[in-house]
Structures are given as C-alpha cells and as structure tokens.
Amino acid sequence: MMNIKRSMAFFLLLLLFIPALGCGPVISPKVMAKVDSSIAFGAVLQNPDAYKGRTVLWGGKIIQVLPQNGTTYVEVLKMTFGWREKPEEAYAPEGKFLILFRNMPDFSNFDRGLKITVAGEIQGGVKGVAVGSLTEKDYPYPVILSEEFHLWKDRVYPYSSPEPYVGPWWYESPSSGLRF
C-alpha cells in the first residue's frame, strides 16, 4: 500500500512540473542578471550615446540582414514583449534598432518577418546612411552588440481539419483513382 501512495505522489509531482520544462526563459540567467530593465527604448532612441555600455533586452521582427566587413547588422522593428520575452504584434511597434553580430557564420535562419529576442550591450547610435541598404537613411538607429539571442519559430498548421473523405479509402486522393 505504501508503494502505491509513493507512486501516486511521484506521478502527481511529475504532472505539476512537466508544463514548466518547456517554459523557461529564452535568455540565460547569467546574461539576464546584466540587463537593466529600467531603460526605456524611447529614451535610448532619443540619445543612444548616453546609454553606451548598458545591457538591454529587446525584441522585434527582423526587417533585413546586412553583412558588412567582418560584422553583420540585423535591422529589427522593435516590439513589446509578451510571454517568455516573445515579441508581440498586438502592440504598436516602438521604432527600429540594429543588432550587431561579430563573426556569426550563418544567417540563413534570419528570415524577414521572423521574431527575435536579443540581450546585448548598447554601442551607441548610427544614422541609417552610415550602414548601407538600411530602409531609412536619416533614422537614428540604436545599435546593440548581441551577447545572446533567440529566434522564434512560429508554428504553422497547414491544415485546420483532416482532408475531406473522398472515397472508400480515407487517405486516397481523387487523382489516385480506386485500386481493386
């Protein structure tokens, strides 16, 4: 009888903790400890050089990837965070910023429109004209040097329901014909 109670207690604890396994933060606690959450994006946008050296956690939607000599910039449309620091489209965009990456070999996963969360150190600001191919030449882009980032892969469900029944065999398509 004692073993059954012990097994039930273990099972209940397991049920309580399973949902938490996939729900942790996307940025490591070590990096999050450096983040100054009191810094508002609007303040940095007004005077990026005043915040040089401070670490922030920002996120948004990727506009484009801009490889330069030995570095790469990613232009991002800043958005507010929702659950687990995921950028949310429900709110109005706050502006644009640049993420600076050094020695990042593969940017093939950085698709336009993909959401990104990044923690990094503010490097100051740069006018769009200083970095080739930016969408706005006179815009004062705040630049952060990426220390850690997370790309959000949105799940796409191509079918909302099973295919319609088309014949005596459920998974047969009309073009395959009947087999006897």
N, C-alpha and C positions, 0 to 999 in steps of 0.2 A: 504494500500500500504506500509505503514511503517513497518508493521509486516512481510510482505514478504521480504523486504530488510533486516530486522534484522535476520530473519530465514536463509536467504541465507548467510549472513555474518557469522553466527554461524556455518552453515554447512561447509563453506569454511575453517574456522579456525579448525574445527574438522578434516577435511581431511588433513590439514597440520600437525597436531600434533599426529594423530593416528600412523603413522610409528615410531615415537620417543618413543612410550610407551614400546615396547619390545626391545629397542636398547640401554639401559643404560649400564653402566659399571657393570661388574660381581663382583667387589670388592667394598666395601663401601667407600664413600668419606673420612670417618674418618680414615680408615686404609691406603687409598691411600695417604693421607697427610703425613704419616710417611715414605713412600717409597722413597729411594734415587735412582733415575733413572740414576744417573751418574756412578753407579758401574757396571762395565763390568763383565760378567760371567767368562771370561778368566782370569781376574785379581784375582778373588776370587778362581778360580781353582788352580792358582799358589801358593797362600798364603791365605788360608781360615781364619787362626787365626788373620790376620791383619784386617779383616773386622767384627770381633765379635761385636755383639750388633747393627749392622746396619740392617735396614729393606729393603728387596728387593721384587720385583715382578717377579717371574719366572714361566715358564710353560713348559710342555712337555708331553711325552707319558709314561704312567705307565708301568714299567717293572715287578715289583712284590711288594707284601706287606709282610713285615717281622715283625711279632709280637715278642716283647721282654718282659722282666719282667716289666709290668706296663706301657710300652710305645709301640709304633708301628712306624716303619720306612716304608716309601714308596720309593722305588728306581724309579727314573724318568730319562728318556732320555731327556735332555734339548733341546728345540726348540725355535726359534724366534717367536714373536707374529705377528698375523695378525689383523684382525678387531675385536674389543671388547676384546683384550688381549687373543684371542684364539690361541693356539699353531698351527703353520702351518707346514705341511710336505713338502711344496715346497722348503724349505731351508734345508741345511745340518745340522744335529744335532751338537750341540756345546759341548757335553760332558754329564756327568751324575751327579746327585746330590741326596741327601736324604732329604725327608721331615720327620720331627719328629712330631708325634702326641702324646699327653698325654691324657689318659682317653677317647679315642674315642671307643665307644662300638661296632659299626657295620661297618665293612669294606667290606660287601658283594657287594656293588656297585662299588668297586675299581677294576674293571676288567683289566686284562693285555691288553695293547693297547689303553685304554681309555685316552683321553687327560685331563689334569688338569692344572689349573692356581692357583697359591698359592702366598699369601703375608705373609712374616714372617721374623723373626729375625735370622740373621746368628749366628750359635752356634760354628763356627769353622769348622774344618775338622776331618775326621776319615778315616783310612785305611780300605779297604774292609775286611781285616782279623779280625778286631775288631767287626764286625757285622756279625753274622752267615748267611750263604746262599746267600751272595751277588755274583753277576756274576763275578766280578773281585776282587781278594784278595789284590793286590798291588795298586789299584786305590785310589787316594786321594779324597774321596767324600766330597764336601762341604755339611754341614748339616744346614737346616733352620728349625726353630720351627714355625709350622703353626699358624698363627693368624686368617687367613680367607682363604678359598679356594673355587674353583668352579670346578665341574666335568662337562665335556662337553659330552652330549649325542648326538652322531651323528645320524641324521635321516637316516633310512634305508627305501628305497622304494622297496618292493619286486617285484612289477610288473611295468614295464615301459609302458605298454599299457593294455587295457582290454583283458580279455580272448577271444580267437577266438570264433566266432559263430559256435556252434556245432549242432544246431537243430532248430526246430520251437520255442523253448523257449530259450531265450538268456542265462539265468543263469543255465540251465540244463547241467550237465556234461555228456559225452558219457557213463559213467558207470552207471548212474542212470536210463537209459532207458526212453522210452517215456511213458507218462501217458495219458490215454484216459478216 
